[in-house]
């Protein structure tokens, strides 16, 4: 009878399968960036995209990105930090994928409505 008793396989709490466990990106940093975008939008009377680009030039943005990439290896961290701080296309992709991705509830305020876009004459 003892030979028929099987031990159950222990399931990992945080698996890499993606279905359960910890969030993949640090939501704290994303929420901080969203809050600062809302503040800059209101303070400078501008669009959310312009507020985000203004935030990327701020000296505290580097610290936020260090917190965002804290789980990376030192080589990866150096590579990602150099790209996010200096490459405009990477900043654009980060904005699209993380800042305006979830537009429900309070996060709907982050995205500027098209009627409020700032248009300049060419």
Phi, psi and omega per residue, in radians:
X1 nan -0.616 3.137
X2 -1.130 -0.551 -3.120
X3 -1.248 -0.358 -3.130
X4 -1.523 -0.208 3.109
X5 -1.385 2.172 -3.108
X6 -1.878 2.469 3.054
X7 -1.456 2.434 3.110
X8 -1.367 2.501 3.117
X9 -1.273 2.298 -3.133
X10 -1.291 2.237 -3.111
X11 -1.631 2.325 3.099
X12 -1.208 2.468 3.132
X13 -1.250 -0.716 -3.129
X14 -2.024 1.662 -3.121
X15 -1.654 2.839 3.133
X16 -1.554 0.092 -3.124
X17 -1.233 -0.389 3.068
X18 1.620 -0.163 -3.081
X19 -1.429 -0.578 -3.102
X20 -2.419 2.760 3.072
X21 2.038 -2.729 -3.086
X22 -1.180 2.617 3.042
X23 -1.142 2.628 -3.063
X24 -1.292 -0.561 3.128
X25 -2.034 2.601 3.137
X26 -1.201 1.906 -3.063
X27 -1.210 -0.400 3.120
X28 -1.075 -0.808 -3.119
X29 -1.159 -0.732 3.142
X30 -1.086 -0.748 3.128
X31 -1.159 -0.633 3.066
X32 -1.112 -0.750 3.137
X33 -1.133 -0.727 3.110
X34 -1.076 -0.706 3.123
X35 -1.122 -0.769 3.135
X36 -1.159 -0.621 3.086
X37 -1.095 -0.749 3.100
X38 -1.108 -0.706 3.121
X39 -1.131 -0.801 3.141
X40 -1.142 -0.634 3.122
X41 -1.055 -0.780 -3.123
X42 -1.270 -0.774 -3.063
X43 -1.161 -0.768 -3.061
X44 -1.752 0.047 3.110
X45 0.896 1.028 -3.062
X46 -2.380 -3.135 3.134
X47 -1.401 2.910 -3.136
X48 -1.174 -0.604 3.118
X49 -1.144 -0.781 3.123
X50 -1.146 -0.609 3.091
X51 -1.155 -0.683 3.111
X52 -1.162 -0.734 3.125
X53 -1.151 -0.584 3.064
X54 -1.161 -0.670 3.118
X55 -1.151 -0.616 -3.124
X56 -1.171 -0.382 3.103
X57 -1.542 -0.144 -3.139
X58 -1.285 2.570 -3.089
X59 -1.188 -0.413 3.129
X60 -1.368 -0.213 -3.134
X61 -1.128 -0.600 3.128
X62 -1.095 -0.723 3.118
X63 -1.135 -0.676 3.095
X64 -1.104 -0.730 -3.134
X65 -1.234 -0.560 3.038
X66 -1.096 -0.695 3.083
X67 -1.178 -0.644 -3.137
X68 -1.145 -0.691 -3.105
X69 -1.737 0.432 -3.037
X70 -1.164 -0.399 -3.109
X71 -1.585 0.079 3.129
X72 -1.519 2.820 3.049
X73 -1.248 2.807 -3.122
X74 -1.008 -0.630 3.112
X75 -1.170 -0.780 3.119
X76 -1.128 -0.732 -3.115
X77 -1.068 -0.775 3.132
X78 -1.090 -0.760 -3.139
X79 -1.115 -0.862 -3.108
X80 -1.156 -0.681 3.138
X81 -1.120 -0.746 3.138
X82 -1.099 -0.691 -3.124
X83 -1.229 -0.803 -3.059
X84 -1.225 -0.499 -3.112
X85 -1.472 -0.448 -3.000
X86 -2.037 -0.309 -3.038
X87 -1.835 2.061 -3.106
X88 -1.125 -0.643 -3.133
X89 -1.159 -0.658 3.116
X90 -1.180 -0.685 3.085
X91 -1.111 -0.705 3.097
X92 -1.081 -0.778 -3.133
X93 -1.168 -0.668 3.085
X94 -1.085 -0.743 3.121
X95 -1.078 -0.814 -3.110
X96 -1.173 -0.728 -3.044
X97 -1.381 -0.487 -3.005
X98 -2.050 -0.648 -3.001
X99 -1.503 -0.871 -3.092
X100 -1.748 0.142 -3.096
X101 -1.122 -0.867 -3.099
X102 -1.764 1.872 -3.055
X103 -1.985 0.742 3.122
X104 -1.896 2.620 3.085
X105 1.135 -2.317 -3.110
X106 -1.165 -0.455 -3.128
X107 -1.195 -0.266 3.100
X108 -1.171 -0.344 3.114
X109 -1.257 -0.376 -3.081
X110 -1.187 -0.732 -3.112
X111 -1.334 2.222 3.102
X112 -1.370 2.314 3.123
X113 -1.252 2.595 -3.091
X114 -1.022 -0.487 -3.132
X115 -1.225 -0.305 3.138
X116 -1.770 0.177 3.126
X117 -1.113 2.537 3.087
X118 -1.593 2.113 -3.128
X119 -1.968 2.361 3.126
X120 -1.993 2.541 3.080
X121 -1.248 2.520 3.131
X122 -1.475 nan nan
